[in-house]
Amino acid sequence: MKWTFILFLLFSFQGFCQNMDRVSIEVQLEKHDTNALNQLLNSWHIAAAQANFDAYFSVTTSNFVFLGTAPGERWSKPEFMTFCKPYFDKGKAWDFKPCKRNWHFAADGQVAYFDEDLQTWMEGCRGSGICVLENGQWKIAYYNLTVLIENEKIKPFIKLRKH
């Protein structure tokens, strides 16, 4: 009986500690300041709208990946830089205006995941991505741009793509 009680206390304490870890992580994430991250993404979009090539790419990681809306658009950073350079050199890249953004964080607080609704020349789009903390500074590591299509319009869209 004595050993049963001791084992009960040990397992109860272990469960309590695990719950406290989960609570402290949840509290930490709720308090995570997204101001710097919002400023990073807003500045990134503005740099594109202003065709500021250096500012646009300076906030991305060395292994940055950009997924565009076309099926073959999966760009490494050097590939995307090469693709973008002529547009930026002409002084006209793209102008994406975020209108809603959601943030989520890895448990260690070093990685942030986001999705954002955008107004673009393609109408409503959604961007999603990953930011990482490098040497105390947030950088964009991954961005995926998608065109939004309502479910009831998907069949005509599929038909259109086949032509």
C-alpha positions, 0 to 999 in steps of 0.5 A: 500500500505504501509503494502504491501511494508513493508511485501515485504521488510520483506519477501525479507530480510528473503529470503536473510538471508536464501540464505546467510546461504546456501552460508556460509554452502557451502563455509564452506564445500568447505574449509573443510580440508580432509587431516586428514580424508584421513590420518585416512583411509589410516592408517586404511588400512595400519594397516590391511595390517600390521596386527596391530589389536590395530591400526586398531580398535583404530580409530573406534567408540564404535558402529562401524559397518562393512558390508562385501561382503558376505550376512551375514556379518554385524558386530558390533565392538565386533563381527568384532573384534572376527572375525578378531582376528585370521587373525591379530594374524597370521600376515596376514589380508587384503591389500586394496589399495585406488585409489580414494576417495570422501568426503561429509560432514554434514552441521555441519561439525561433520560427513563425508561421503565417498566412495573409490575405492579399489584394493584388492585380489577380484579385484576392490571393493568399500568401503563407510562409515561414519566418526564422529568427537569425542572429536576433533578426527575423528573416523570411525563409519561405513564401507561398502565393496562391490565387483564391478560387471559390469552391463553386467555381473550381470545375469551370476553372479546371476546365479552363486550365485544360485548354 
